[in-house]
Amino acid sequence: MTTNQKLYGKDLSAYDDVDVDTLLSQLSPEEINILAKEVDPDDNLLPPSQRCSYACDKDPTGPLNRKKLIEHINKQALETPDKPELKPYVPGTIRGKKWIPPPPSAKEAEAEEQITIDLGDEYEHALSAATQEEIIDLAAILGFHSMMNQDQYHASLLSKGQPIGLGWDGITKASQPKPYPADPPNMTDPDTTIKQVQDDDHTLIDLNWNNIKNISEEKFTQLFEALPSNTHLETLSLTNTAMTDTTALKLAEALEHNNTLRVVNVETNFISPAVIVRLIKSLLTTKSIEEFRASNQRSQVLGNKIEMEITGLVEQNPTLLRLGLHLEYNDARHRIAMHLQRNIDRIRLTRVGATSS
């Protein structure tokens, strides 16, 4: 049997017809402040200072000096004495009561019993006579990755011989990372390349804006507006340029009117899954793009609906040969891979026929 919930002696249903805006208009500013301290708005767009019910009435003593604040915190930490221990630490002695694990139950003991498997005399003799290196190689072949470290696994695959001191009874150590030099900065001038695209410069075939920071939306717009009239540019690389949905939609409009581009790369940007679908759909207009890459966006997972839409659009494209996207579902990956392979085979047969004739 349930009881109706009440508020101030009335059922909650009695407050359904109450106009909250009218009640708030009758409150004084002091009463609104009191009410605001009791309510925590669940709005992520508000800064924490406005969501917190605590309001400091003290006047500021001056601007924030982060360096002095950290120095003061460190000084206070060093000057504050540690709490005295009830029993001082002595190496080799146990302080307090030592924890002893309870004995396992009968069911756990039965589950931990080793199961004997009869492999036959031939396999038993082969395994008993195998060396430690051969056992490690066998574990790598069978996929027992948890029984070895990375160096042992790759040594088994490449038949280089196992490293010394890394057997079953050796000490497993983390592999030292190989240092790689940082990529040099991209020295391409966006303004100069935009002018070349606008002038349809025949020397500009590959436009690379990868890793260029702080490219304004205006420059993206100028570039994409010049693409429809350009007849020489074949590769457009815009990786890690902080491209958003607004500029990506303008790129989709430009791809619908350009007939010379062959490769488009917009990886590592801030393009939403819906706009990725719009970009792939724009490839069907001219059907000149052979390679399109748009992986590693802000939204790592596209979702089943988006992946099925992309699959349907790719299956309508007879010229696309390579697609750079992370697809989660096996059906989408399989269908796209089969269609791209058919496109590659058809173009190969066409070239072979043209060569033989």
KOLPA-111095 format. One record per residue (C-alpha): chain; x negated, y, z negated; residue in three letters. Coordinates in nm, 4 decimals, padded with zeros to 6 digits. Each point is the difference from the previous one (the first is absolute). Layout:
<sites>
SITE  marmi         X         Y         Z  finu
SITE      A         X         Y         Z   Ala
...
</sites>
This chain:
<sites>
SITE  marmi         X         Y         Z  finu
SITE      A   00.0000   00.0000   00.0000   Met
SITE      A  -00.1510   00.3307   00.1075   Thr
SITE      A   00.0536   00.3406  -00.1592   Thr
SITE      A   00.0161   00.3254   00.1910   Asn
SITE      A  -00.3005   00.2251  -00.0441   Gln
SITE      A   00.0729   00.3310  -00.1647   Lys
SITE      A  -00.1663   00.3405  -00.0054   Leu
SITE      A   00.0926   00.2531  -00.2677   Tyr
SITE      A   00.3014  -00.2128  -00.0943   Gly
SITE      A   00.1366  -00.0229   00.3561   Lys
SITE      A  -00.0218  -00.2682   00.2646   Asp
SITE      A  -00.2481   00.0644   00.2806   Leu
SITE      A   00.2864  -00.0076   00.2519   Ser
SITE      A   00.1364   00.3187  -00.1584   Ala
SITE      A  -00.3014   00.1930   00.1331   Tyr
SITE      A   00.0440  -00.1040   00.3652   Asp
SITE      A   00.1954   00.3137   00.0912   Asp
SITE      A  -00.2314   00.2413  -00.1849   Val
SITE      A  -00.1697   00.2551   00.2242   Asp
SITE      A  -00.3655   00.0055  -00.1042   Val
SITE      A  -00.0769   00.3219   00.1900   Asp
SITE      A   00.2737   00.1812  -00.1902   Thr
SITE      A  -00.1367  -00.1189  -00.3323   Leu
SITE      A  -00.3533   00.1079   00.0898   Leu
SITE      A   00.1193   00.3452   00.1046   Ser
SITE      A   00.1438   00.0525  -00.3487   Gln
SITE      A  -00.3305  -00.0705  -00.1744   Leu
SITE      A  -00.2388   00.2743  -00.1087   Ser
SITE      A  -00.3650  -00.0036   00.1097   Pro
SITE      A  -00.1071  -00.1189  -00.3474   Glu
SITE      A   00.2462  -00.2890   00.0143   Glu
SITE      A  -00.1200  -00.0945   00.3500   Ile
SITE      A  -00.3607  -00.0125  -00.1275   Asn
SITE      A   00.1065  -00.2268  -00.2865   Ile
SITE      A   00.1843  -00.2236   00.2459   Leu
SITE      A  -00.2972  -00.0097   00.2358   Ala
SITE      A  -00.2239  -00.1276  -00.2808   Lys
SITE      A   00.2331  -00.2960  -00.0468   Glu
SITE      A   00.0071  -00.0943   00.3699   Val
SITE      A  -00.2910  -00.1439   00.1980   Asp
SITE      A   00.0751   00.0520   00.3718   Pro
SITE      A  -00.0930  -00.3050   00.2052   Asp
SITE      A  -00.1392   00.2022   00.2889   Asp
SITE      A  -00.3491  -00.0761   00.1312   Asn
SITE      A  -00.0063   00.3295   00.1901   Leu
SITE      A  -00.0068   00.2000  -00.3241   Leu
SITE      A  -00.3440   00.0608  -00.1526   Pro
SITE      A  -00.0663  -00.1692  -00.3354   Pro
SITE      A   00.0013   00.3352  -00.1790   Ser
SITE      A   00.3675   00.0462   00.0921   Gln
SITE      A   00.1010  -00.3593  -00.0738   Arg
SITE      A  -00.1548  -00.0013  -00.3465   Cys
SITE      A   00.2318   00.1079  -00.2827   Ser
SITE      A  -00.2872   00.1553  -00.1962   Tyr
SITE      A  -00.0310   00.3761   00.0468   Ala
SITE      A  -00.2975   00.1830  -00.1514   Cys
SITE      A   00.0827   00.3476  -00.1306   Asp
SITE      A  -00.3621   00.1036  -00.0566   Lys
SITE      A  -00.1644   00.2582   00.2199   Asp
SITE      A  -00.2866  -00.1264   00.2200   Pro
SITE      A  -00.3453   00.0675  -00.1417   Thr
SITE      A  -00.1562   00.0299   00.3453   Gly
SITE      A  -00.0528  -00.1851   00.3255   Pro
SITE      A  -00.0841  -00.3717  -00.0034   Leu
SITE      A  -00.3720  -00.0731  -00.0131   Asn
SITE      A  -00.0309  -00.3698   00.0783   Arg
SITE      A  -00.3712  -00.0198  -00.0766   Lys
SITE      A   00.0372   00.1506  -00.3472   Lys
SITE      A   00.3015  -00.2205  -00.0701   Leu
SITE      A  -00.1954  -00.3172   00.0827   Ile
SITE      A  -00.2967   00.1208  -00.2082   Glu
SITE      A   00.2313   00.0653  -00.2945   His
SITE      A   00.1583  -00.3462   00.0287   Ile
SITE      A  -00.3423  -00.1670   00.0140   Asn
SITE      A  -00.1201   00.2022  -00.2983   Lys
SITE      A   00.3060  -00.0962  -00.2030   Gln
SITE      A  -00.0493  -00.3661   00.0907   Ala
SITE      A  -00.3653   00.0056  -00.1106   Leu
SITE      A   00.0685   00.1858  -00.3252   Glu
SITE      A   00.2955  -00.2163  -00.1044   Thr
SITE      A  -00.1330  -00.2853  -00.2182   Pro
SITE      A   00.0954  -00.3554   00.0829   Asp
SITE      A   00.2437  -00.1815  -00.2226   Lys
SITE      A  -00.1884  -00.2145  -00.2518   Pro
SITE      A   00.0222  -00.3734   00.0558   Glu
SITE      A   00.1417  -00.2141  -00.2786   Leu
SITE      A  -00.2707  -00.2571   00.0641   Lys
SITE      A  -00.3173   00.1104   00.1791   Pro
SITE      A  -00.1031  -00.1818   00.3139   Tyr
SITE      A  -00.2786  -00.2531  -00.0370   Val
SITE      A  -00.1199  -00.1908   00.3073   Pro
SITE      A   00.0820  -00.3693  -00.0172   Gly
SITE      A   00.2709   00.0277  -00.2640   Thr
SITE      A   00.3768  -00.0193   00.0427   Ile
SITE      A   00.2077   00.2762  -00.1538   Arg
SITE      A   00.3469  -00.1075  -00.1026   Gly
SITE      A   00.1719  -00.3255   00.0789   Lys
SITE      A  -00.1130  -00.1844   00.3109   Lys
SITE      A   00.2781  -00.0946   00.2386   Trp
SITE      A   00.0227  -00.3719   00.0695   Ile
SITE      A   00.2200  -00.0992   00.2964   Pro
SITE      A   00.2742  -00.2492  -00.0796   Pro
SITE      A  -00.0363  -00.3515   00.1403   Pro
SITE      A   00.1721  -00.0505   00.3373   Pro
SITE      A   00.3309  -00.1779   00.0110   Ser
SITE      A   00.0416  -00.3514   00.1363   Ala
SITE      A   00.1480   00.1275   00.3276   Lys
SITE      A  -00.2910   00.2375   00.0592   Glu
SITE      A  -00.2484  -00.2734  -00.0773   Ala
SITE      A   00.1636  -00.2320   00.2509   Glu
SITE      A   00.0034   00.2746   00.2654   Ala
SITE      A  -00.3716   00.0670  -00.0471   Glu
SITE      A  -00.0961  -00.3624   00.0456   Glu
SITE      A  -00.2028  -00.0536   00.3121   Gln
SITE      A   00.1711  -00.1906   00.2760   Ile
SITE      A  -00.2191  -00.2687   00.1528   Thr
SITE      A   00.0194  -00.0171   00.3775   Ile
SITE      A  -00.1247  -00.3010   00.1908   Asp
SITE      A  -00.1825   00.1362   00.3062   Leu
SITE      A  -00.1320  -00.3347   00.1161   Gly
SITE      A  -00.3486  -00.1426  -00.0185   Asp
SITE      A  -00.1273   00.1893   00.3060   Glu
SITE      A   00.1008   00.3470  -00.1267   Tyr
SITE      A  -00.1032  -00.0792  -00.3572   Glu
SITE      A  -00.3473  -00.1013   00.1166   His
SITE      A  -00.0319   00.3096   00.2227   Ala
SITE      A   00.1018   00.2407  -00.2787   Leu
SITE      A  -00.2183  -00.1663  -00.2630   Ser
SITE      A  -00.3052   00.0240   00.2271   Ala
SITE      A   00.0701   00.3577   00.1162   Ala
SITE      A  -00.2271   00.2801  -00.1124   Thr
SITE      A   00.1214   00.3157  -00.1700   Gln
SITE      A  -00.0391   00.2051   00.3186   Glu
SITE      A   00.2109  -00.2522   00.1927   Glu
SITE      A   00.2759   00.0128  -00.2641   Ile
SITE      A   00.0038   00.3819   00.0254   Ile
SITE      A   00.0230  -00.0212   00.3794   Asp
SITE      A   00.2889  -00.2463  -00.0322   Leu
SITE      A   00.1807   00.2357  -00.2409   Ala
SITE      A  -00.0394   00.2839   00.2520   Ala
SITE      A   00.1391  -00.2161   00.2820   Ile
SITE      A   00.3013  -00.1030  -00.2107   Leu
SITE      A   00.0681   00.3629  -00.0997   Gly
SITE      A  -00.0810  -00.0257  -00.3719   Phe
SITE      A  -00.1032   00.3664  -00.0183   His
SITE      A   00.0412   00.0224  -00.3787   Ser
SITE      A  -00.2787  -00.2578  -00.0495   Met
SITE      A  -00.2697   00.2161   00.1586   Met
SITE      A  -00.1011   00.3612   00.0435   Asn
SITE      A  -00.0150   00.1973   00.3213   Gln
SITE      A  -00.3669  -00.0726   00.0728   Asp
SITE      A   00.0537  -00.3756  -00.0291   Gln
SITE      A   00.3096   00.0104   00.2198   Tyr
SITE      A  -00.1624   00.1948   00.2834   His
SITE      A  -00.3181  -00.2054  -00.0224   Ala
SITE      A   00.2085  -00.3137   00.0498   Ser
SITE      A   00.1827   00.1425   00.3005   Leu
SITE      A  -00.3195   00.1239   00.1653   Leu
SITE      A  -00.2038  -00.3131  -00.0918   Ser
SITE      A  -00.2746   00.2134  -00.1527   Lys
SITE      A  -00.0608  -00.2179  -00.3048   Gly
SITE      A   00.1196   00.0753  -00.3501   Gln
SITE      A  -00.1702   00.2812  -00.1969   Pro
SITE      A  -00.2395  -00.1145  -00.2706   Ile
SITE      A   00.1438   00.0046  -00.3523   Gly
SITE      A   00.3649   00.0225   00.1036   Leu
SITE      A   00.1110  -00.3609  -00.0446   Gly
SITE      A   00.2803  -00.1266  -00.2214   Trp
SITE      A  -00.2164   00.0516  -00.3081   Asp
SITE      A  -00.1517   00.3283   00.1161   Gly
SITE      A   00.0935   00.3532  -00.1039   Ile
SITE      A   00.2567   00.1594   00.2257   Thr
SITE      A  -00.0893   00.3592   00.0755   Lys
SITE      A   00.1854   00.2607   00.1980   Ala
SITE      A  -00.1322   00.0576   00.3486   Ser
SITE      A  -00.1838   00.3271   00.0372   Gln
SITE      A   00.1822   00.2334   00.2396   Pro
SITE      A  -00.1886   00.0873   00.3132   Lys
SITE      A  -00.0594   00.3736   00.0310   Pro
SITE      A   00.1279   00.1512   00.3215   Tyr
SITE      A  -00.0744   00.3566   00.1016   Pro
SITE      A   00.2943   00.2364   00.0095   Ala
SITE      A   00.1426   00.0841   00.3383   Asp
SITE      A  -00.1204   00.3338   00.1330   Pro
SITE      A   00.2614   00.2759   00.0001   Pro
SITE      A   00.2044   00.0502   00.3125   Asn
SITE      A  -00.1350   00.3142   00.1629   Met
SITE      A   00.2753   00.0263   00.2615   Thr
SITE      A   00.1436   00.3500   00.0208   Asp
SITE      A   00.3823  -00.0197   00.0122   Pro
SITE      A   00.0394   00.3404   00.1638   Asp
SITE      A  -00.2440  -00.0859   00.2790   Thr
SITE      A   00.1605  -00.3365   00.0730   Thr
SITE      A   00.3482   00.1529  -00.0017   Ile
SITE      A  -00.1170   00.2474   00.2637   Lys
SITE      A  -00.1447  -00.2874   00.2067   Gln
SITE      A   00.3274  -00.1926  -00.0169   Val
SITE      A   00.1969   00.3088   00.0964   Gln
SITE      A  -00.2326   00.0615   00.2967   Asp
SITE      A   00.0183  -00.3684   00.1031   Asp
SITE      A  -00.3796  -00.0328  -00.0189   Asp
SITE      A  -00.1054  -00.3078   00.1991   His
SITE      A  -00.3022  -00.0568  -00.2295   Thr
SITE      A   00.2188  -00.0536  -00.3070   Leu
SITE      A   00.1080  -00.3648   00.0146   Ile
SITE      A  -00.0335  -00.0961  -00.3701   Asp
SITE      A   00.1298   00.2431  -00.2636   Leu
SITE      A  -00.1167  -00.0912  -00.3536   Asn
SITE      A   00.1341   00.1980  -00.2968   Trp
SITE      A  -00.0645  -00.2813  -00.2509   Asn
SITE      A  -00.0668   00.1067  -00.3608   Asn
SITE      A   00.0291   00.3721   00.0717   Ile
SITE      A   00.1524   00.1687  -00.3033   Lys
SITE      A   00.2352   00.2961  -00.0238   Asn
SITE      A   00.1365  -00.0105   00.3543   Ile
SITE      A   00.2977   00.2332  -00.0019   Ser
SITE      A   00.3408  -00.0948   00.1342   Glu
SITE      A  -00.0351   00.2791   00.2559   Glu
SITE      A  -00.3079  -00.1668   00.1540   Lys
SITE      A   00.1793  -00.3357   00.0165   Phe
SITE      A   00.2892   00.1735   00.1743   Thr
SITE      A  -00.2301   00.1679   00.2531   Gln
SITE      A  -00.1682  -00.3316   00.0778   Leu
SITE      A   00.3240  -00.1953   00.0414   Phe
SITE      A   00.1590   00.2719   00.2145   Glu
SITE      A  -00.2983  -00.0216   00.2378   Ala
SITE      A   00.0074  -00.3805   00.0347   Leu
SITE      A   00.2886  -00.0259   00.2528   Pro
SITE      A  -00.1881   00.2074   00.2584   Ser
SITE      A  -00.3368  -00.1705  -00.0566   Asn
SITE      A  -00.0992  -00.2612   00.2604   Thr
SITE      A  -00.3505  -00.1039  -00.1158   His
SITE      A   00.0163  -00.0796  -00.3732   Leu
SITE      A   00.0113  -00.3778  -00.0599   Glu
SITE      A  -00.0824  -00.0481  -00.3717   Thr
SITE      A   00.1500   00.1986  -00.2877   Leu
SITE      A  -00.1391  -00.0739  -00.3494   Ser
SITE      A   00.1629   00.1760  -00.2965   Leu
SITE      A  -00.1058  -00.2249  -00.2896   Thr
SITE      A  -00.0024   00.1477  -00.3524   Asn
SITE      A   00.1133   00.3473   00.1018   Thr
SITE      A   00.2869   00.0330  -00.2547   Ala
SITE      A   00.2609  -00.0158   00.2751   Met
SITE      A   00.3575   00.0181  -00.1285   Thr
SITE      A   00.3374  -00.0963   00.1430   Asp
SITE      A   00.0546   00.3465   00.1452   Thr
SITE      A  -00.3109  -00.0091   00.2184   Thr
SITE      A   00.0449  -00.3706   00.0792   Ala
SITE      A   00.3438   00.0698   00.1477   Leu
SITE      A  -00.1572   00.2619   00.2263   Lys
SITE      A  -00.2575  -00.2578   00.1061   Leu
SITE      A   00.2825  -00.2415   00.0880   Ala
SITE      A   00.1571   00.2642   00.2244   Glu
SITE      A  -00.3366   00.0590   00.1686   Ala
SITE      A  -00.0559  -00.3732   00.0622   Leu
SITE      A   00.3298  -00.0164   00.1878   Glu
SITE      A  -00.1356   00.2410   00.2641   His
SITE      A  -00.3648  -00.1086   00.0270   Asn
SITE      A  -00.1021  -00.2603   00.2591   Asn
SITE      A  -00.3779  -00.0214  -00.0504   Thr
SITE      A  -00.0486  -00.0881  -00.3667   Leu
SITE      A  -00.1048  -00.3615  -00.0569   Arg
SITE      A  -00.0994  -00.0097  -00.3694   Val
SITE      A   00.1695   00.1810  -00.2915   Val
SITE      A  -00.1287  -00.0362  -00.3572   Asn
SITE      A   00.1811   00.1676  -00.2937   Val
SITE      A  -00.1180  -00.2271  -00.2827   Glu
SITE      A  -00.0440   00.1150  -00.3631   Thr
SITE      A   00.2483   00.2867  -00.0030   Asn
SITE      A   00.3303   00.0872  -00.1696   Phe
SITE      A   00.2469  -00.1290   00.2591   Ile
SITE      A   00.3178  -00.1660  -00.1269   Ser
SITE      A   00.1220  -00.3363   00.1393   Pro
SITE      A   00.2939   00.1626   00.1818   Ala
SITE      A  -00.2335   00.2353   00.1890   Val
SITE      A  -00.2286  -00.2929   00.0897   Ile
SITE      A   00.3022  -00.1580   00.1659   Val
SITE      A   00.0574   00.3278   00.1854   Arg
SITE      A  -00.3625   00.0014   00.1223   Leu
SITE      A   00.0210  -00.3597   00.1253   Ile
SITE      A   00.3312   00.0791   00.1696   Lys
SITE      A  -00.1618   00.2927   00.1835   Ser
SITE      A  -00.2437  -00.2445   00.1647   Leu
SITE      A   00.2865  -00.1486   00.2016   Leu
SITE      A   00.0559   00.3188   00.2034   Thr
SITE      A  -00.3179   00.0112   00.2078   Thr
SITE      A  -00.1289  -00.3514  -00.0883   Lys
SITE      A  -00.3616   00.1072   00.0378   Ser
SITE      A  -00.1322  -00.0581  -00.3546   Ile
SITE      A  -00.2013  -00.3223  -00.0299   Glu
SITE      A  -00.1123   00.0319  -00.3634   Glu
SITE      A   00.1852   00.1591  -00.2920   Phe
SITE      A  -00.1199   00.0015  -00.3626   Arg
SITE      A   00.1905   00.1396  -00.2984   Ala
SITE      A  -00.0929  -00.2107  -00.3041   Ser
SITE      A  -00.0978   00.1154  -00.3520   Asn
SITE      A   00.2649   00.2656  -00.0475   Gln
SITE      A   00.1351   00.1284  -00.3311   Arg
SITE      A   00.2717  -00.2665   00.0042   Ser
SITE      A  -00.1939  -00.3255   00.0174   Gln
SITE      A   00.3121  -00.2192   00.0314   Val
SITE      A   00.2237   00.0656   00.2992   Leu
SITE      A   00.2880  -00.2288  -00.0974   Gly
SITE      A   00.1880  -00.2671   00.1931   Asn
SITE      A   00.2320   00.2394   00.1825   Lys
SITE      A  -00.2837   00.2216   00.1261   Ile
SITE      A  -00.2132  -00.2978   00.1025   Glu
SITE      A   00.2871  -00.1531   00.1974   Met
SITE      A   00.0574   00.3340   00.1780   Glu
SITE      A  -00.3701   00.0207   00.0857   Ile
SITE      A   00.0073  -00.3599   00.1246   Thr
SITE      A   00.2945   00.0712   00.2282   Gly
SITE      A  -00.1689   00.3124   00.1429   Leu
SITE      A  -00.3306  -00.1799   00.0591   Val
SITE      A   00.1768  -00.2833   00.1813   Glu
SITE      A   00.1424   00.2589   00.2420   Gln
SITE      A  -00.3458   00.1432   00.0757   Asn
SITE      A  -00.1751  -00.1751   00.2939   Pro
SITE      A  -00.3276   00.1970  -00.0207   Thr
SITE      A  -00.0916  -00.0016  -00.3705   Leu
SITE      A  -00.3000  -00.2297  -00.0609   Leu
SITE      A  -00.1088   00.0770  -00.3572   Arg
SITE      A   00.2028   00.1157  -00.3016   Leu
SITE      A  -00.1637   00.1021  -00.3277   Gly
SITE      A   00.2650  -00.0385  -00.2730   Leu
SITE      A   00.0183  -00.1972  -00.3229   His
SITE      A   00.3092  -00.2195   00.0261   Leu
SITE      A   00.1186  -00.1931  -00.3039   Glu
SITE      A   00.2421  -00.2475   00.1572   Tyr
SITE      A  -00.1225  -00.3007   00.1989   Asn
SITE      A   00.2831   00.0200   00.2532   Asp
SITE      A  -00.0943   00.3547   00.1020   Ala
SITE      A  -00.3715  -00.0811   00.0169   Arg
SITE      A   00.0581  -00.3129   00.2089   His
SITE      A   00.2387   00.1628   00.2479   Arg
SITE      A  -00.2222   00.3044   00.0504   Ile
SITE      A  -00.3136  -00.2130   00.0401   Ala
SITE      A   00.1702  -00.2213   00.2587   Met
SITE      A   00.1282   00.2997   00.1976   His
SITE      A  -00.3389   00.1762  -00.0005   Leu
SITE      A  -00.1644  -00.3220   00.1175   Gln
SITE      A   00.2502  -00.0244   00.2863   Arg
SITE      A  -00.0796   00.3593   00.0994   Asn
SITE      A  -00.3738  -00.0771  -00.0011   Ile
SITE      A   00.0497  -00.3159   00.2059   Asp
SITE      A   00.2192   00.1797   00.2532   Arg
SITE      A  -00.2552   00.2788   00.0502   Ile
SITE      A  -00.2817  -00.2542   00.0281   Arg
SITE      A   00.1866  -00.1952   00.2668   Leu
SITE      A   00.0720   00.3215   00.1858   Thr
SITE      A  -00.3703   00.0924   00.0013   Arg
SITE      A  -00.1001  -00.3512   00.1092   Val
SITE      A   00.2529   00.0117   00.2834   Gly
SITE      A  -00.1204   00.3431   00.1117   Ala
SITE      A  -00.3638  -00.1172  -00.0053   Thr
SITE      A   00.0680  -00.3180   00.1989   Ser
SITE      A   00.1990   00.1858   00.2624   Ser
</sites>
